[in-house]
């Protein structure tokens, strides 16, 4: 952001001038004050963070005695009609939507804050740009009077926190979910007084210090860890790193979900360490579990399996390819006094399912919650085949009246596509399928109605019966 330049005349009364400058310098420390430059006049609206965005009109104060130049952001101009999707509510700007003749992308730095304008020069919001990424712009605010700074971050954090405080009685949830919470490129998970954040865009990386300050102001955490090792950072030209600030973090953190307690590794776990998105689906699972034999595939730390055991399952088998993850699953079983009913097995999931099919193993409930098999559009064919194989093998291991909980976190696996796949698989193994419930991501992962990419999680609770 460019500096604010202030021309101010000595004709302004000293007390007024002093109060005005104190406010300006406190809220905008980048201001440069220059000597009197008479003969200029400008209507200026100055937005003061202290007064929550209320405008102060300083034209009456300055008149023809001074000028404040507040247009501090560079401009990105879109091609004709390319603003329609953004005006409808989306927040992404693709590189082929920008008029590079008027605003060459080579003139911008990665993460630079900008004003977005349509082809007629009318501004419709502020955000940031990365000329090296396909998604080269992200809209942060539709007000041209606000920028991505500490003040805006604090406001967005408080807005996000207010609904989480209503939804959850304990401080274990996703606090910030990117675009849905008005902060594209930022994810923050809360584990009591420990916060784990991920920054995935250059624009957010540039305001990292503001993020730290804002989180301290709103939540006063004991420690904050940045798990900035997501593959998406490479698309932004960012380096991977894991960093702790505020205070040295413990090796592990605790959380509670659906009255079940878990411990997990803060630095070595997947993504931010825990997957809050399935909270409601795991809660619904509990009503089907009592007295059943359960198979939890891709079990990770035991999020599904341990909750199944705590809800009354007679036996739970957790299978995962990671021995460290299974070690945590065993510890979590002991923490909830269900260790005697939970067993773990380290194996490739497809190999384990084939072996159990050969051994004619049978289960009452099978949970299929794999990692994203489809990360990009080009993965759709191979990813869909992986979903088909794992669900087909799982169905073949169910008792005559069994329950399959099949989930996908792949955005490119549409809900209707997964339903069609499950129907086809059931016919292939000569079983009849009833869909009892459909699950989705929890309310701490809110869906932005104009950004379909924010809705990614789906789950089907399927009764699998014999044909006839």
C-alpha positions in Angstrom: 0.0 0.0 0.0 1.3 3.5 -0.9 1.8 6.1 1.8 -0.8 8.7 2.7 0.4 12.1 2.0 -1.0 15.0 4.0 -0.6 18.7 3.2 -1.7 20.8 6.1 -1.7 24.5 6.6 -0.8 26.4 9.8 -4.0 28.3 9.5 -5.9 25.5 11.1 -6.4 26.2 14.8 -3.7 24.5 16.9 -6.1 22.4 19.1 -8.1 21.2 16.2 -4.9 20.4 14.2 -3.4 18.6 17.1 -6.4 16.3 17.6 -6.8 15.6 13.9 -3.1 14.7 13.5 -3.1 12.6 16.7 -6.1 10.5 15.3 -4.5 10.3 11.8 -1.1 9.2 13.0 -2.5 6.7 15.5 -4.7 4.9 13.0 -2.5 5.5 9.9 1.2 5.6 11.0 2.4 5.5 7.4 1.2 9.2 7.0 3.8 11.7 5.8 3.1 15.3 6.8 4.3 18.0 4.4 4.4 21.8 4.6 1.4 24.0 3.7 0.3 23.7 0.1 -2.3 26.4 -0.5 -4.9 26.4 -3.2 -6.0 22.8 -3.1 -9.4 21.5 -2.1 -10.6 17.9 -1.7 -13.6 16.2 -0.1 -12.2 13.5 2.1 -13.8 10.8 4.1 -11.5 9.5 6.7 -12.3 6.1 8.3 -11.1 5.7 11.8 -10.8 2.2 13.2 -11.4 3.5 16.7 -14.9 4.6 15.7 -15.9 1.3 13.9 -15.9 2.6 10.4 -17.9 5.8 11.1 -16.8 8.5 8.7 -15.3 11.8 9.6 -15.7 14.5 7.0 -12.6 16.6 7.0 -13.5 18.9 4.1 -15.0 21.4 6.5 -11.9 21.3 8.6 -9.5 21.8 5.6 -11.5 23.8 3.1 -8.9 25.3 0.8 -6.2 25.1 3.4 -5.0 21.5 2.8 -5.3 18.2 1.1 -5.2 14.6 2.1 -4.5 12.1 -0.7 -6.3 8.9 0.4 -6.2 6.9 -2.9 -3.5 4.6 -1.6 -4.1 1.4 -3.6 -3.2 0.5 -7.1 -6.0 -0.4 -9.6 -6.8 -3.7 -11.4 -9.2 -3.2 -14.3 -11.3 -6.1 -15.5 -12.4 -6.8 -19.1 -15.9 -6.0 -20.2 -18.6 -8.1 -18.4 -15.9 -10.1 -16.4 -17.2 -8.4 -13.2 -20.6 -10.1 -13.4 -19.6 -13.2 -11.3 -17.9 -11.0 -8.7 -20.9 -8.6 -8.5 -23.0 -11.7 -7.9 -21.0 -12.5 -4.8 -17.9 -14.5 -5.8 -14.5 -13.4 -4.6 -12.1 -14.8 -7.1 -10.6 -13.0 -10.1 -8.9 -15.2 -12.8 -6.0 -13.9 -14.8 -7.9 -14.1 -18.1 -10.5 -11.7 -16.7 -8.1 -8.8 -16.3 -7.6 -6.1 -18.9 -3.8 -6.5 -19.1 -3.6 -3.6 -21.6 -4.9 -1.1 -19.0 -3.3 -2.9 -16.0 -0.4 -5.2 -17.0 0.0 -7.9 -14.3 3.7 -7.6 -14.6 3.5 -4.3 -12.8 2.2 -5.9 -9.6 3.9 -7.7 -6.7 2.6 -11.0 -5.3 0.1 -10.2 -2.5 -0.2 -6.5 -3.4 -3.4 -4.9 -2.2 -5.5 -3.3 -5.0 -8.8 -1.7 -6.0 -10.8 -3.8 -8.5 -12.6 -1.8 -11.2 -14.9 -2.8 -14.1 -14.0 -1.8 -17.6 -15.7 1.6 -17.2 -13.4 2.4 -14.2 -16.1 1.9 -11.5 -14.7 0.4 -8.4 -16.5 -2.6 -6.8 -14.2 -3.6 -4.0 -10.7 -4.0 -2.6 -8.6 -7.1 -2.3 -5.2 -8.4 -3.3 -3.5 -9.7 -6.4 -0.9 -12.3 -7.3 0.2 -12.1 -11.0 1.8 -15.6 -10.8 -1.3 -17.5 -9.9 -4.3 -18.5 -12.0 -6.6 -17.2 -9.3 -4.7 -13.9 -9.5 -7.1 -11.7 -7.5 -9.2 -12.2 -4.4 -11.8 -9.7 -3.2 -11.7 -9.0 0.5 -14.2 -6.1 0.9 -16.8 -4.5 -1.3 -16.1 -1.2 0.3 -13.5 1.0 -1.4 -12.9 2.6 2.0 -11.4 -0.5 3.7 -8.2 -2.4 3.2 -6.9 -5.7 4.6 -5.3 -4.5 7.8 -5.5 -5.1 11.5 -8.8 -3.2 11.8 -10.6 -5.3 9.2 -9.1 -8.6 10.5 -10.3 -7.8 14.1 -13.8 -7.0 12.7 -13.9 -10.3 10.7 -12.6 -12.3 13.6 -15.2 -10.9 16.0 -18.0 -11.6 13.4 -16.8 -15.2 13.0 -16.4 -15.7 16.8 -19.9 -14.4 17.5 -21.7 -17.3 15.7 -19.3 -19.9 17.0 -20.0 -18.8 20.5 -23.7 -19.5 19.9 -23.1 -22.8 18.2 -20.6 -24.4 20.5 -20.4 -24.5 24.3 -16.7 -25.3 24.3 -13.8 -23.6 22.4 -13.2 -26.4 19.9 -14.0 -25.4 16.3 -12.9 -23.9 13.1 -12.8 -20.2 13.8 -12.0 -18.9 10.3 -13.0 -20.7 7.1 -11.5 -18.6 4.3 -13.8 -16.8 1.9 -16.9 -17.9 3.9 -15.7 -15.8 6.8 -14.5 -12.9 4.6 -10.8 -13.7 4.8 -9.7 -15.6 1.7 -6.5 -17.5 2.1 -6.8 -17.9 5.9 -8.0 -20.8 8.0 -7.8 -20.8 11.8 -8.8 -23.8 14.1 -9.3 -23.3 17.8 -8.3 -25.9 20.4 -9.0 -24.1 23.6 -6.3 -21.6 24.2 -4.2 -22.9 21.3 -4.8 -21.7 17.7 -3.5 -23.4 14.5 -3.6 -21.3 11.4 -2.9 -21.9 7.7 -2.1 -19.2 5.2 -2.5 -20.2 1.6 -2.2 -17.0 -0.4 0.5 -14.3 -0.9 -2.0 -11.6 0.1 -2.6 -13.1 3.5 1.1 -13.9 3.9 1.8 -10.2 3.5 -0.4 -9.3 6.5 0.7 -12.1 8.7 1.9 -9.7 11.4 -1.6 -8.1 11.4 -3.1 -11.6 11.7 -1.1 -12.3 14.8 -2.0 -9.0 16.4 -5.7 -9.4 15.6 -5.8 -12.9 17.0 -4.1 -11.8 20.1 -6.6 -8.9 20.5 -9.7 -11.0 20.0 -8.8 -14.3 21.6 -5.7 -13.8 23.7 -4.4 -17.4 22.9 -1.6 -19.0 24.8 0.1 -20.0 21.6 -0.4 -19.7 17.8 1.0 -22.2 15.3 1.2 -21.5 11.6 0.9 -24.8 9.7 1.9 -23.2 6.4 2.8 -26.4 4.6 -0.3 -26.8 2.4 0.3 -27.9 -1.2 -1.8 -24.9 -2.4 1.0 -22.5 -1.3 3.1 -23.7 -4.2 0.5 -22.3 -6.6 1.0 -18.9 -5.0 4.8 -19.1 -5.1 5.1 -19.4 -1.4 7.6 -21.5 0.6 6.4 -24.1 3.1 7.1 -23.7 6.8 5.7 -24.4 10.3 6.2 -21.7 12.9 5.0 -21.0 16.4 4.6 -17.6 17.8 3.6 -16.0 21.2 4.8 -18.9 23.3 6.5 -22.3 22.7 3.7 -24.8 21.9 3.3 -28.2 23.5 3.8 -31.2 21.3 0.2 -32.2 21.6 -3.2 -30.5 22.0 -6.5 -31.7 23.3 -10.1 -31.3 22.1 -13.6 -32.5 22.8 -16.1 -33.5 20.1 -19.6 -35.0 20.8 -18.6 -35.7 24.4 -15.5 -37.6 23.3 -12.0 -36.5 24.2 -9.1 -36.6 21.8 -5.4 -35.8 21.8 -3.5 -35.1 18.6 0.0 -33.9 17.5 0.2 -30.1 16.8 3.1 -30.2 14.3 3.0 -33.7 12.8 -0.7 -34.1 12.1 -2.6 -33.7 8.9 -3.4 -30.1 7.9 -4.2 -28.3 11.2 -4.3 -31.5 13.1 -8.0 -32.3 13.3 -11.0 -32.4 11.0 -13.9 -30.5 12.6 -15.9 -30.6 9.4 -17.5 -34.1 10.1 -18.6 -33.2 13.6 -22.3 -33.4 12.9 -22.0 -36.5 10.7 -20.1 -38.3 13.5 -22.9 -37.2 15.9 -25.5 -38.7 13.7 -23.6 -41.9 13.4 -24.0 -42.6 17.1 -27.6 -43.5 16.8 -26.8 -46.4 14.5 -23.9 -47.9 16.5 -25.0 -49.5 19.7 -24.2 -53.2 19.9 -22.6 -53.3 16.4 -19.3 -54.4 14.9 -17.8 -51.4 13.2 -15.0 -51.0 10.6 -13.4 -47.5 10.4 -11.4 -47.0 7.2 -8.9 -44.2 6.8 -9.3 -43.9 10.6 -6.5 -41.3 11.2 -6.7 -40.5 14.9 -9.9 -42.4 15.4 -12.4 -39.5 15.0 -15.1 -41.9 13.8 -14.0 -45.1 15.4 -13.5 -43.9 19.0 -16.8 -42.1 18.9 -18.5 -45.3 17.7 -17.0 -47.2 20.6 -18.0 -44.5 23.1 -21.6 -44.6 21.7 -21.9 -48.3 22.5 -20.4 -50.3 19.6 -19.3 -53.8 20.7 -16.2 -53.9 18.5 -14.4 -51.3 16.4 -11.6 -52.0 13.9 -9.6 -48.9 12.8 -7.4 -49.2 9.7 -5.0 -46.6 8.4 -1.7 -46.5 6.5 0.0 -44.4 9.3 1.3 -46.1 12.4 1.8 -42.8 14.3 -1.9 -42.0 13.6 -3.0 -45.4 14.8 -0.9 -44.9 18.0 -3.0 -41.8 18.7 -6.1 -43.8 18.0 -5.2 -46.3 20.6 -4.3 -43.6 23.1 -7.7 -41.9 22.4 -9.5 -45.1 22.9 -7.8 -45.4 26.4 -8.7 -41.8 27.2 -12.4 -42.6 26.7 -12.3 -46.0 28.5 -13.0 -48.0 25.3 -9.6 -49.5 24.7 -10.8 -53.1 25.1 -13.3 -52.6 22.3 -11.0 -50.9 19.8 -8.3 -52.6 17.7 -6.1 -51.0 15.1 -4.4 -52.4 11.9 -1.8 -50.6 9.8 -2.3 -51.4 6.1 -3.1 -49.9 2.7 -6.9 -49.7 2.8 -7.4 -51.5 -0.6 -5.1 -54.3 0.4 -6.8 -54.7 3.8 -10.3 -54.8 2.2 -9.3 -57.5 -0.3 -7.8 -59.6 2.5 -10.9 -59.3 4.6 -13.1 -60.2 1.6 -11.0 -63.3 1.1 -11.4 -64.2 4.8 -15.1 -63.5 4.6 -15.0 -61.0 7.4 -18.3 -59.2 8.1 -19.3 -55.9 9.8 -22.5 -54.3 10.7 -21.3 -50.7 10.0 -18.5 -49.6 7.7 -17.3 -46.0 7.6 -15.5 -44.9 4.4 -14.0 -41.4 4.9 -11.0 -41.2 2.6 -8.7 -38.3 1.8 -9.5 -36.3 -1.3 -9.1 -38.7 -4.2 -9.9 -35.8 -6.6 -7.9 -32.7 -5.9 -8.1 -31.2 -9.4 -10.3 -31.6 -12.4 -7.8 -33.7 -14.2 -8.1 -36.2 -11.4 -11.8 -36.8 -11.8 -11.5 -40.1 -13.8 -8.9 -41.8 -11.6 -10.4 -40.4 -8.4 -13.9 -41.6 -9.3 -12.5 -45.0 -9.9 -10.9 -45.0 -6.4 -14.2 -44.0 -4.8 -15.9 -46.8 -6.8 -13.4 -49.5 -5.7 -13.3 -48.6 -2.0 -17.1 -48.5 -1.7 -17.6 -51.7 -3.6 -15.2 -53.5 -1.4 -16.8 -52.1 1.7 -20.3 -53.1 0.6 -19.1 -56.7 0.0 -18.0 -56.9 3.7 -21.4 -55.8 5.2 -23.9 -58.1 6.8 -27.2 -58.6 5.0 -28.7 -55.6 6.8 -25.7 -53.3 7.1 -24.9 -49.6 7.2 -22.4 -47.9 5.0 -21.4 -44.4 5.8 -19.7 -43.1 2.7 -18.1 -39.7 2.6 -16.1 -37.5 0.2 -14.2 -34.3 0.8 -13.4 -33.8 -2.9 -15.1 -30.7 -4.2 -14.9 -32.1 -7.7 -16.9 -35.2 -6.6 -20.3 -33.7 -6.7 -23.0 -34.9 -4.3 -25.2 -36.3 -7.0 -22.2 -38.1 -8.6 -21.4 -39.8 -5.4 -25.0 -40.9 -5.0 -25.1 -42.3 -8.5 -21.8 -44.1 -7.9 -23.2 -45.7 -4.7 -26.3 -46.8 -6.5 -24.2 -48.4 -9.3 -21.9 -50.1 -6.9 -24.8 -51.6 -5.0 -26.2 -53.1 -8.1 -22.8 -54.5 -9.0 -22.6 -56.4 -5.8 -26.2 -57.4 -6.0 -27.4 -55.4 -3.0 -30.3 -53.0 -2.5 -29.5 -49.5 -1.3 -31.5 -47.2 0.9 -30.2 -43.7 1.6 -31.3 -42.9 5.2 -29.5 -39.6 5.7 -27.3 -37.1 3.9 -24.6 -35.3 5.7 -22.6 -32.1 5.0 -19.9 -29.9 6.6 -20.7 -28.4 10.0 -21.7 -24.8 10.7 -18.1 -23.8 11.6 -17.4 -24.4 7.9 -20.2 -22.1 6.5 -21.0 -22.2 2.8 -20.8 -19.0 0.9 -23.9 -19.1 -1.4 -22.1 -17.5 -4.3 -18.8 -19.5 -4.0 -19.6 -23.1 -4.7 -16.0 -24.1 -3.9 -16.8 -23.5 -0.2 -19.1 -26.5 -0.2 -17.1 -29.6 -0.5 -18.1 -32.2 2.1 -20.8 -34.8 1.6 -21.8 -38.0 3.3 -24.4 -40.7 2.7 -25.8 -43.0 5.4 -26.8 -46.0 3.4 -28.7 -49.1 4.5 -27.4 -52.0 2.4 -29.9 -54.8 2.0 -30.1 -58.1 0.1 -32.0 -57.9 -3.2 -35.3 -59.5 -3.6 
